[in-house]
């Protein structure tokens, strides 16, 4: 089911406006990469080979079902860099009112790395910090939010770890809210995909990560500030590359997010997402090269959108049976599927050979509560189970008064019969004991007569004459 894709060297056209201030090592590395490009003149192309990525680890999942569509060492522990901020954003949205005011302390302005240069005693709202966190990738904003929520970075990290475990991120351990290097701060491609999948359920989060330009109004300490999102899939139309035999811009028309990240230790990281025809996929690429991380992501996102589809096997609330109810005010209850059953499958998946197996009891006994589990549904494909789901009751059904009365009288007579049977058993036992005792007594008398030839009663009668 997994098609193969490969690509070679990126061919860039970058304008002067796109160049940022970089150190000499990065500049030399960039010049060498461009020189290689002009010599080789090779391009990113699809082929029938395995997907080949520059990133050390990666994963591609369906945004709805969470099914893994491609993976490369997806559970390997890696440094996440600023993709950490997805979790920071989740906790902010779950624990704060966006209109709350945050007063910056004396330590936060000295946070290293990318920042919006917050000042001591500066007043900003949670919403403004959240935009700076996800758009400008501001480390100082992350620290400010962490302290606002938990009082300290350390306590916030514990909250991050607890929440990540709840989201299924079991190979993750956070030490800070921004992803600055720490040996004990790590995650995996799969874990980040699970975290991102959850975050994408929040409409505010989705809104922010698609905001290309953001204006932070003047505060009590600083003038207006303007930010541009770091995720170039959303806006970069000036950088081009050869992809599938055509020159295309780095901007990806289907892109919906999510978050970039970079440190020397982590390399270039990108959690990407794209949506086409109502279906969304999420990619994670970790420790790639700055010249390749977007192409790694583009290859994965295209692969996920073009080679798979989602099929609805059952819808929540679909009636799959009607079961008789004994002793209830209603004689029947509908049995329905408890949740949607959706699977991500290859585009050539043959839905015609899907079989459904419904397991329901012949009857139920009142009372029954709405949403009680009363059966199960199994979806089978080629003899293998694709999905299982619970079947539940659609309504409450109480015991009927008549049925209750009948049961009460019946129970009463059953109790009387039980008592009567006990008395009979005791009487039979007592009679049996008496009979046994008499038999033993007669046996002893016979033994004495046989031994002495004397009838004690006869002897006593004659002695008294």
Buried (B, 14 or more C-beta within 10 A) or exposed (E): EEBEBBBBBBBBEBEEEEEEEEEEEEEEBBEEBBEBBEEEEBBBBBEEEEBBBBBBBBBBBBBBBBBBBBBBBBBBBBBBBBBBBBBBBBBBBEBBEBEBEBEBBEEBBEBEBBBBEBBEEBEBBBBBBBBBBBBBBBBBBBBBBBBBBBEEBEEBBEBBBEBBEEBBBEBBBBBBBBBBBBEEBBBBBBBBBBBBBBBBEBEEBBEBBBBEEBEBEEBEBBEEBEBBBBBBBBBBEBBBBBBEEEEBBBBBEBBBBBBBBBBEBBBBBBBBBBBBEEBBBBBBBBBBBBBBBBBBBBBBBBBBBEBBBBEEBBEEEBEBBEBEBEBBBBEBBBBBBBEBBBBBBEEEBEEEEBEEEEEBEEEBEBBBEEBBEBBBBBBBBEEEEBBEBBBBBBEBBBBBEEBEEEBEEEEEEEEEEEEEEEEEEEEEEEEEEEEEEEEEEEEEEEEEEEEEEEEEEEEEEEEEE
